[in-house]
Amino acid sequence: MLLRRSNVTSLQFTTYRLQFTIYHLQFTINMRFSVLPFALVIFVLCFANCRKDQITTNPNDKIAFATDTLSFDTLFTTIGSATKSFTIYNPNDQPIVISRIYAEGDTRRLFRFNANGVAFNGTDGSAENLEVWAGDSLHVFVDVTIDPRDENTPFIIQDTVVVETNGNRQTLTLLAWGQDAHFFGRNMPQGQVVAATQDTTWTNDKPYVIFNGIIIDSLHTLTIEPGVRVHIYNYGSIIVKGKLIVNGGNWSDTTQIVKFSGVRTENGQPEYLGNDYTGGLLPDWQQESDYTDIPGQWNGFILWPGSETNLKGIELRNGITGILATKYLVQDNTIVIYPTAPKLTLENVVIRDMVGYGIQSWGGDITMSNTSIFDCGVNNLRIEVSGQCQFVNNTFYNTGSQHINHRDPIVVVNNFIPISQTQQLVEDIPLNANFYNCLVMGDRSREEVVSSKSALPTGSFDLHFYNTLFRTKDVDIAAEKFTDCYFNPAVNDTTYFKDVSLRDFRLHDNSFCIDKGTQNTPFSITTDQLGSPRDVTPDLGSFEYKP
């Protein structure tokens, strides 16, 4: 049908097919002769490249290290380190084979290695025949667990990694600081219950490491002397049923501060030393892993009903909630209300880098002065249901950090606890909370929330702010709750403090907070967090201005 429509005869069709066949034959011949030189070039290049990729056996060809020393900061004995690594480079233009990687030295058994997926221990293991391409590299991962030595001061562990190639022997130094400690907790030598039979004192001879938490017995007192370091392992808690007294100093000398933190001691942060804030960072070899501001490494303090806790000159960091003071306990799925509130006194305290709350109080009695609470994931301070609370010259700051997303108000005060969407826990006992010369500073539109259940008896909720500065866009609290307070002064944030990026809350030379306080406070404050004297007209916050 198609041929008939095109008026093409059978002879014409045969001619067309013959021409097409000739054209196809010519194209094939041309392609064969044109592809041949190209294929030859590719073959030569591949052959040359294969010759170049031959593994070098020249003794002059060596590997190179990214560093000559792999250092571990101070590690507690019996607790393994974080995993670190060093890099081996092949700077040559041919592949090279590392015939063997191993450790040698008296302490090699303490180290564990993984080179290119090959795991081995330092006692008698090694990784062998590892090929590294030209210009490429491989990583060797290392961790260490240090044996106890019954020594109070830190000690050094030093060993050597040997890498053998082409008859060459190249070495890298392994360096770790070890520290013995007192070990407490469940299944630990010194047990989980502290002051079980008599009053106990922790002295500053070596650090205290807590596994799974400790309980301070309800009948006795634990006293902690200046300079003690307490490190709490994963999700451990310090439960106070009896009495806890911590006698740290002021922040002009950080060696006298009692510090509570996680067990990781790798450190890259500046801190107060002597009479000045040093700023700057530690040497590079001490900054390779920085755990100092990572929250959530332990639970925090839990203060039971009827307990008494006096904290002076301490730092709490890296926890979930710094302090929970409660007179309510859950027993058999029922909330039990105890008649005696926990009593908490804080002076010259720093609470920072918490996943949840800095301080959370369910019916606790709190007295707090010269205290700074910052970088908390939920609220810096949360007071609920009841309690007698007095806050004088404190700094509450939150704009978030590298690890904290600031979304919730800094200060929350309620005379109830929300249990569900329709239920609240309330008491007829009053909640009295007064703030004097404090700073509440953040970057949200609301940084304070105050809620009251009107059905409770008159006088059951007494809240007042005196000479307190709120750096926030909105304040939604009845005007009669404020006396001589300051709301969102139109000044640059950088002029409040020395250096807020370093969390240095000493007052700037032009700070709005200078001489804005009152001496009419429920108890006398004669010095600030650094121990500097307060003048006749005190400044706001935990630091008095010092030129």
C-alpha positions in Angstrom: 0.0 0.0 0.0 2.8 2.4 0.9 4.8 1.7 -2.3 1.7 2.2 -4.4 0.9 5.5 -2.8 4.5 6.7 -3.3 4.6 5.5 -6.9 7.8 3.6 -6.2 8.4 0.6 -8.5 9.9 -2.6 -7.3 13.1 -1.9 -9.2 13.5 1.6 -7.6 13.0 0.1 -4.1 15.8 -2.5 -4.7 18.1 0.3 -5.9 17.5 2.3 -2.7 18.3 -0.8 -0.6 21.6 -1.4 -2.5 22.7 2.2 -2.0 21.9 2.1 1.7 24.0 -1.1 2.1 27.0 0.6 0.4 26.8 3.6 2.6 26.7 1.5 5.7 29.7 -0.5 4.6 31.7 2.7 3.9 30.8 4.1 7.4 31.9 0.9 9.1 35.3 0.9 7.4 35.9 4.5 8.2 35.0 4.0 11.8 37.3 1.1 12.2 40.3 3.0 10.8 39.4 6.1 12.9 38.8 4.3 16.2 42.1 2.3 16.0 44.5 5.3 16.7 42.2 6.4 19.5 42.1 3.0 21.1 45.9 2.8 20.8 46.3 6.1 22.7 44.0 4.9 25.5 45.9 1.6 25.8 49.2 3.5 26.0 47.9 5.8 28.7 46.4 3.0 30.7 49.7 1.0 30.5 51.7 4.1 31.6 49.2 4.7 34.4 49.5 1.1 35.6 53.2 1.4 35.6 52.9 4.5 37.7 50.6 2.8 40.2 53.1 0.1 40.9 53.7 -0.1 44.7 56.9 1.5 45.6 59.6 -0.5 47.5 62.1 2.3 47.5 63.5 2.9 51.0 63.6 6.6 50.3 59.8 6.6 50.0 58.3 7.0 53.5 55.0 7.9 55.1 54.2 11.1 57.0 52.3 11.9 60.1 49.9 14.8 60.6 51.3 15.2 64.1 54.2 13.8 66.1 52.1 13.3 69.3 48.6 12.1 70.0 47.6 13.5 73.4 44.8 12.6 75.8 43.8 15.1 78.5 43.5 14.0 82.1 41.6 10.7 82.4 40.3 9.1 85.5 41.8 5.7 86.1 39.6 2.7 85.2 37.4 4.9 82.9 38.1 4.7 79.2 38.9 7.8 77.2 37.1 9.2 74.2 38.4 7.8 70.9 41.0 10.0 69.1 42.8 9.5 65.9 46.0 10.4 64.0 46.5 10.4 60.2 49.1 8.7 58.1 49.8 10.3 54.7 51.5 8.9 51.6 53.2 11.9 50.1 54.8 9.8 47.3 53.6 9.5 43.6 53.2 5.8 43.9 51.2 3.6 46.3 53.0 2.4 49.4 52.4 -0.6 51.7 52.6 -0.2 55.5 54.0 -3.6 56.4 53.1 -3.2 60.1 51.6 -0.8 62.7 52.0 -1.7 66.3 52.7 -0.2 69.8 55.8 -0.6 71.8 56.7 0.4 75.4 55.9 -0.5 78.9 52.4 0.8 78.9 51.3 -0.3 75.4 48.7 -2.8 76.9 46.6 0.3 78.0 45.9 1.4 74.4 43.5 0.0 71.8 43.8 0.7 68.1 41.8 0.5 64.8 43.7 1.1 61.6 41.7 1.0 58.4 39.1 -1.3 60.0 41.7 -3.6 61.6 41.3 -3.6 65.4 44.1 -4.6 67.6 45.3 -4.1 71.2 48.7 -2.7 72.2 49.9 -5.8 74.1 50.8 -8.0 71.1 48.5 -6.9 68.3 49.2 -5.1 65.0 47.7 -4.1 61.6 49.7 -5.4 58.7 50.0 -4.9 54.9 47.9 -1.8 54.6 48.1 -0.2 51.2 47.9 3.6 50.9 47.4 5.1 47.4 49.6 7.9 46.1 48.7 11.2 47.8 46.1 9.4 50.0 45.9 8.8 53.7 44.4 6.6 56.4 43.3 7.2 60.0 44.3 5.2 63.0 41.9 5.4 65.9 43.1 5.1 69.5 41.6 5.0 73.0 43.1 4.3 76.4 42.2 3.1 79.9 44.6 3.9 82.6 45.4 1.7 85.7 45.1 3.1 89.2 48.3 4.1 90.9 47.1 5.2 94.3 48.5 8.7 93.7 46.8 12.0 94.5 48.5 14.0 91.8 48.1 13.4 88.0 50.7 11.3 86.3 51.8 10.8 82.7 51.5 7.7 80.5 53.7 7.8 77.5 54.1 5.2 74.7 55.0 4.8 71.1 53.3 3.8 67.8 55.6 2.3 65.2 54.9 2.3 61.5 57.1 0.2 59.2 57.3 0.8 55.5 60.0 -0.3 53.0 62.4 -1.2 55.8 61.8 2.2 57.5 60.7 2.5 61.1 58.8 5.7 61.9 57.2 6.5 65.3 54.5 8.7 66.8 54.2 9.4 70.6 51.2 8.6 72.6 50.7 10.8 75.7 48.0 10.5 78.4 47.5 12.1 81.8 46.1 9.8 84.4 44.3 10.8 87.6 43.3 8.5 90.5 40.0 9.3 92.2 37.6 8.3 94.9 35.0 6.1 93.3 31.4 6.1 94.7 28.1 4.6 93.5 26.4 1.3 93.1 28.9 -1.6 93.0 31.8 0.9 93.6 34.4 0.3 96.4 33.1 3.2 98.5 29.4 2.5 98.0 26.3 4.4 97.0 25.2 5.8 100.4 27.4 8.6 101.8 27.4 9.5 105.5 25.5 6.3 106.2 26.7 5.9 109.8 28.3 9.3 110.7 29.0 12.7 109.3 31.5 12.7 106.5 33.9 15.2 104.9 35.3 15.1 101.4 38.7 16.7 101.2 40.6 18.1 98.3 43.2 15.3 97.9 41.9 13.8 94.6 38.7 14.0 92.5 35.5 12.2 93.4 33.9 10.1 90.6 30.3 8.9 91.0 28.7 6.0 89.1 24.9 5.6 89.0 24.5 8.3 91.7 24.9 8.7 95.4 22.5 9.2 98.4 23.4 11.4 101.3 21.8 9.6 104.3 18.9 11.3 106.0 20.5 11.2 109.4 23.9 12.7 108.7 25.8 15.5 106.9 28.3 15.4 104.0 30.6 18.4 104.0 32.7 19.2 100.9 35.8 21.3 101.3 37.1 24.1 99.0 38.6 23.0 95.6 37.1 19.6 95.5 36.2 18.2 92.0 33.2 15.9 91.7 32.6 14.1 88.4 29.3 12.2 87.8 29.1 9.4 85.3 26.3 9.0 82.7 22.9 9.9 84.2 24.0 9.7 87.8 22.4 11.9 90.5 23.3 13.3 93.8 20.3 12.7 96.1 20.2 14.7 99.3 18.0 13.2 102.0 20.0 14.6 104.9 22.3 17.6 104.9 24.9 18.7 102.3 27.3 21.6 103.0 29.7 22.8 100.3 32.2 25.3 101.4 33.7 26.7 98.2 35.3 30.1 97.9 34.5 33.1 95.6 35.4 33.3 92.0 38.5 35.4 92.4 40.4 32.1 92.9 38.9 29.2 91.0 41.1 26.7 92.8 38.8 27.2 95.7 35.6 26.6 93.7 33.9 23.2 94.1 33.0 21.9 90.7 30.4 19.3 89.7 30.4 18.1 86.1 30.5 15.0 83.9 33.5 12.6 83.8 34.9 14.0 80.6 37.6 16.5 81.5 38.8 17.6 78.1 38.9 21.3 78.4 39.2 24.3 76.0 37.4 27.0 77.9 38.7 30.1 79.7 37.9 30.6 83.4 38.5 33.0 86.2 42.1 32.8 87.4 43.6 35.0 90.1 41.9 38.4 90.1 41.3 38.7 86.3 39.4 36.9 83.6 42.1 35.4 81.5 40.2 34.9 78.2 41.9 32.9 75.5 42.1 29.2 75.1 44.3 26.4 76.3 47.0 25.1 74.0 45.9 23.2 70.9 46.8 19.8 72.2 44.3 20.3 75.0 41.5 21.4 72.7 41.1 18.3 70.5 37.9 17.3 72.3 36.0 19.8 74.4 33.3 18.4 76.6 33.1 21.3 79.0 30.0 23.0 77.7 28.1 19.9 76.4 24.9 19.4 78.5 23.2 16.3 79.6 26.2 14.3 80.9 24.5 13.6 84.3 21.2 14.2 86.0 21.9 16.8 88.7 21.0 17.3 92.4 17.7 16.0 93.8 16.8 17.5 97.2 14.3 15.4 99.1 11.6 16.6 101.4 13.1 17.7 104.8 16.6 17.9 103.4 19.0 20.9 103.9 21.5 22.0 101.3 24.0 24.9 101.6 26.0 25.5 98.4 28.7 28.2 98.5 31.3 28.8 95.8 30.4 26.0 93.4 29.9 25.4 89.7 27.3 23.0 88.3 27.5 22.2 84.6 26.8 19.6 81.9 23.6 18.2 83.6 20.0 17.7 82.7 18.6 19.7 85.6 21.1 21.5 87.9 19.0 21.3 91.1 15.5 19.8 91.7 14.1 20.7 95.2 10.9 18.8 95.9 8.4 18.1 98.7 6.4 15.8 96.4 7.4 12.2 95.6 5.7 9.6 93.4 5.1 6.4 95.2 3.0 3.6 93.7 1.8 5.9 91.0 0.5 8.3 93.6 1.9 11.8 94.4 2.7 12.0 98.1 3.0 15.4 99.6 5.5 15.6 102.5 5.0 18.2 105.3 8.5 19.5 105.4 10.0 21.4 102.4 13.6 21.0 101.3 15.7 24.0 102.2 18.3 25.3 99.7 20.8 28.1 100.1 23.1 29.3 97.3 25.9 31.8 97.4 28.5 32.5 94.7 27.1 29.7 92.5 27.3 29.2 88.7 24.8 26.9 87.1 25.3 26.5 83.3 24.9 24.2 80.3 21.8 22.3 81.4 19.5 20.4 79.0 16.4 21.3 81.1 16.3 23.6 84.2 18.9 25.4 86.1 16.8 25.2 89.3 13.4 23.6 89.5 11.5 23.9 92.8 8.3 22.0 93.8 7.6 23.5 97.2 11.2 24.2 98.2 12.4 27.1 100.3 15.2 28.9 98.5 17.6 31.7 99.5 20.0 32.7 96.7 22.6 35.4 96.2 25.5 36.3 93.8 24.5 33.4 91.6 24.6 33.2 87.8 22.4 30.8 85.9 22.7 30.7 82.1 22.4 28.5 79.0 19.6 26.2 80.1 17.4 24.3 77.6 14.1 25.0 79.3 14.0 27.5 82.2 16.8 29.0 84.2 14.5 29.1 87.2 11.2 27.5 87.7 9.3 27.8 91.1 5.9 26.1 91.5 3.2 25.4 94.1 4.7 26.7 97.3 7.8 27.8 99.1 9.5 30.8 100.8 12.0 32.1 98.2 14.3 35.1 98.3 16.6 36.1 95.4 19.2 38.9 95.8 21.7 40.1 93.2 21.5 37.2 90.7 22.0 37.0 87.0 19.6 35.0 84.8 20.8 35.0 81.2 19.8 32.9 78.2 20.1 33.4 74.5 21.1 29.8 73.7 24.5 28.4 72.9 26.1 26.0 70.6 24.3 23.1 72.2 21.2 24.9 73.7 18.2 26.2 71.7 16.6 28.9 73.8 12.9 28.8 73.4 11.3 28.9 76.8 11.1 31.8 79.3 14.0 32.3 81.6 12.0 32.6 84.9 8.6 30.9 85.6 6.7 31.2 88.8 3.4 29.3 89.3 1.5 28.5 92.4 0.5 25.1 90.9 2.1 22.3 88.9 0.4 21.3 85.7 -0.1 17.5 85.8 -2.2 17.3 82.6 -4.3 19.6 80.4 -7.1 19.5 82.9 -5.4 18.8 86.3 -3.0 20.8 88.5 -1.3 20.1 91.8 -2.1 22.9 94.2 -1.7 23.5 98.0 -3.1 26.0 100.4 0.4 26.8 101.6 1.6 30.2 100.4 4.2 30.7 97.6 6.3 33.8 98.4 9.0 34.8 95.9 10.8 38.1 96.0 13.5 39.3 93.6 16.0 42.1 94.5 18.7 43.7 92.3 18.4 40.8 89.7 18.9 40.6 85.9 16.5 38.7 83.7 18.0 38.9 80.2 17.3 37.0 77.0 16.2 37.5 73.4 12.6 36.2 73.5 9.6 38.5 73.5 8.6 37.0 76.9 11.3 36.0 79.4 9.2 35.6 82.5 5.9 33.8 83.1 3.8 34.2 86.3 0.6 32.2 86.7 -1.8 32.0 89.6 -4.8 29.9 90.4 -7.4 32.5 91.7 -9.4 29.8 93.5 -6.7 29.5 96.2 -7.0 31.5 99.4 -6.1 35.1 99.5 -2.4 35.7 100.2 -1.4 32.3 98.9 0.7 33.8 96.1 3.0 36.7 97.0 5.4 37.7 94.2 7.4 40.9 93.9 10.3 42.3 91.9 12.5 45.1 93.3 15.1 47.0 91.3 15.2 44.2 88.8 16.1 44.6 85.1 14.1 42.8 82.4 15.8 42.7 79.0 12.8 41.5 77.1 10.2 42.9 74.7 7.1 42.2 76.7 6.2 42.0 80.4 2.8 40.7 81.2 2.6 40.9 85.0 0.5 43.2 87.1 2.2 46.6 87.6 1.9 46.4 91.4 4.3 43.4 91.3 7.2 45.8 90.4 9.0 48.4 92.4 11.8 50.5 90.8 12.3 48.0 88.0 13.7 48.5 84.5 12.2 47.2 81.3 14.1 46.7 78.1 16.5 49.7 78.4 17.4 51.1 74.9 21.0 50.2 75.1 23.2 47.8 73.1 23.5 44.3 74.6 27.3 44.5 74.4 27.4 47.4 76.9 25.9 45.4 79.8 28.7 43.0 80.4 32.5 42.6 79.8 32.1 39.9 77.2 28.8 38.0 77.0 30.2 35.7 74.2 32.6 34.3 76.9 29.8 34.4 79.5 31.8 37.0 81.4 29.0 38.8 83.3 31.2 41.3 85.0 29.7 44.8 84.3 31.0 46.8 81.4 32.4 50.3 82.1 29.2 51.9 80.7 26.8 49.3 81.9 23.2 50.4 82.6 23.2 48.1 85.7 25.7 50.2 87.7 24.2 51.8 90.9 20.6 50.7 90.0 20.2 48.4 93.1 18.8 48.8 96.5 20.1 48.0 100.0 16.6 47.3 101.2 16.9 43.5 100.9 15.9 40.7 103.3 19.5 39.9 104.1 22.7 41.8 103.7 25.0 41.4 100.7 28.5 42.8 101.3 30.4 41.3 98.5 29.8 40.0 94.9 30.6 36.7 93.2 34.3 37.6 92.9 34.5 38.7 96.6 34.6 42.4 95.7 32.8 44.7 98.1 29.4 46.0 97.3 29.1 49.8 97.6 26.4 51.9 99.2 24.3 51.8 96.1 24.7 48.2 94.9 24.8 47.3 91.2 22.4 44.8 89.5 23.3 41.2 89.0 25.9 38.9 90.6 28.9 41.3 90.0 29.6 44.7 91.4 31.3 47.0 88.9 35.0 47.2 89.3 37.0 49.7 87.0 
